[in-house]
């Protein structure tokens, strides 16, 4: 699940907790807290533990992407959907990067027109997006 890291950091700092103290309060491993804060993803169990420690709902901790994606409608973007590196890297990023224009967002899917002339539609599940880079 995607995590609203800014909110997690804000609540942790409001309690003056270190990452280690948050891990103890949640019953999670320190490395898990570090990964959540770095990668902005967490399992359902980790989300439940964080929500309990901060006394908020899991929904409060979920990252909402739809507003940000809606701001990128009709704009050129590069969308990273994987972690490819090395020989598979392309001129504008990794082999798993897709360049195009976001033309539609419906639920957890977005439609991207890619290719020369932007005539090839690509459908991407928002949950698989690692990063969106506006061009």
C-alpha positions in Angstrom: 0.0 0.0 0.0 1.2 3.5 -0.7 1.9 5.6 2.4 1.6 9.3 3.0 5.2 9.6 4.2 4.9 13.4 4.9 2.1 12.7 7.4 4.0 9.8 9.0 7.1 12.1 9.4 4.9 14.9 10.7 3.2 12.7 13.3 6.5 11.0 14.3 8.2 14.4 14.8 5.2 15.8 16.7 5.7 13.0 19.2 9.5 13.7 19.1 10.1 10.0 18.3 13.1 8.7 16.5 12.6 6.0 13.9 13.6 3.5 16.5 11.1 4.8 19.0 8.3 4.6 16.3 9.4 1.0 15.5 9.0 0.1 19.2 5.6 1.9 19.5 4.4 0.0 16.4 6.0 -3.4 17.2 7.8 -3.2 13.9 11.5 -3.6 13.0 13.5 -0.4 12.7 14.4 -1.4 9.1 10.7 -1.6 8.3 10.2 2.0 9.5 13.2 3.1 7.5 11.9 1.4 4.4 8.4 2.8 4.8 9.8 6.4 5.1 12.1 5.9 2.2 10.0 4.0 -0.3 6.5 5.2 0.8 5.0 1.7 0.7 4.0 -0.6 3.5 2.1 -3.9 4.0 -1.4 -3.9 5.4 0.0 -5.2 8.7 2.6 -2.4 8.9 -0.1 0.2 8.0 -2.3 -1.2 10.8 0.6 -1.0 13.3 1.4 2.6 12.3 -2.3 3.7 12.5 -2.5 2.2 15.9 0.7 3.9 17.2 -0.5 7.3 15.9 -4.2 6.6 16.9 -5.4 7.4 13.3 -7.2 5.3 10.7 -5.4 3.4 8.0 -7.2 5.6 5.4 -5.5 8.6 7.0 -2.1 7.1 6.2 -2.9 6.1 2.6 -1.4 8.3 0.0 -3.9 9.9 -2.4 -2.5 10.2 -5.9 -5.5 11.1 -7.9 -5.2 14.9 -7.4 -1.6 14.9 -8.4 -2.3 12.8 -11.5 -5.2 14.9 -12.5 -2.9 17.9 -12.5 -0.7 16.1 -15.1 -3.6 15.4 -17.5 -2.6 16.3 -21.1 1.0 16.8 -20.1 4.1 14.9 -21.3 5.5 12.6 -18.6 7.8 9.8 -18.0 6.3 7.1 -15.8 8.5 4.6 -13.9 6.8 1.3 -13.2 9.8 -0.8 -12.3 13.3 -0.8 -11.0 15.2 -1.8 -14.1 18.8 -0.6 -14.3 22.1 -1.3 -16.0 22.1 -2.6 -19.6 18.3 -2.1 -19.9 18.5 1.6 -19.2 17.2 3.8 -22.0 18.0 7.4 -23.1 15.3 8.8 -20.7 15.6 6.4 -17.8 15.1 2.7 -17.1 13.7 0.0 -19.4 10.5 0.1 -17.3 10.0 3.8 -18.0 7.1 4.8 -20.3 7.1 8.2 -22.0 3.9 9.8 -23.2 0.9 12.0 -22.4 -1.6 11.2 -19.7 -5.0 11.5 -21.4 -7.4 9.8 -18.9 -7.7 8.7 -15.3 -10.4 6.2 -14.3 -10.3 4.7 -10.8 -6.9 3.0 -10.3 -6.0 3.1 -14.0 -4.6 5.8 -16.2 -4.4 5.9 -20.0 -1.1 7.2 -21.5 -0.6 7.9 -25.2 2.9 6.9 -26.1 5.0 6.4 -29.2 5.7 8.6 -32.1 2.7 10.8 -32.7 1.4 9.7 -29.3 -0.9 7.2 -31.1 -0.3 4.1 -28.9 -2.5 3.9 -25.8 -0.9 2.3 -22.7 -3.0 1.5 -19.6 -1.1 1.6 -16.3 -2.4 0.6 -12.9 -1.7 3.5 -10.5 -0.6 1.0 -7.8 2.3 -0.1 -10.0 3.7 3.4 -10.6 7.0 4.1 -8.8 7.5 7.7 -10.0 6.0 10.2 -12.4 8.3 12.8 -13.9 6.7 15.8 -15.7 8.5 16.9 -18.9 
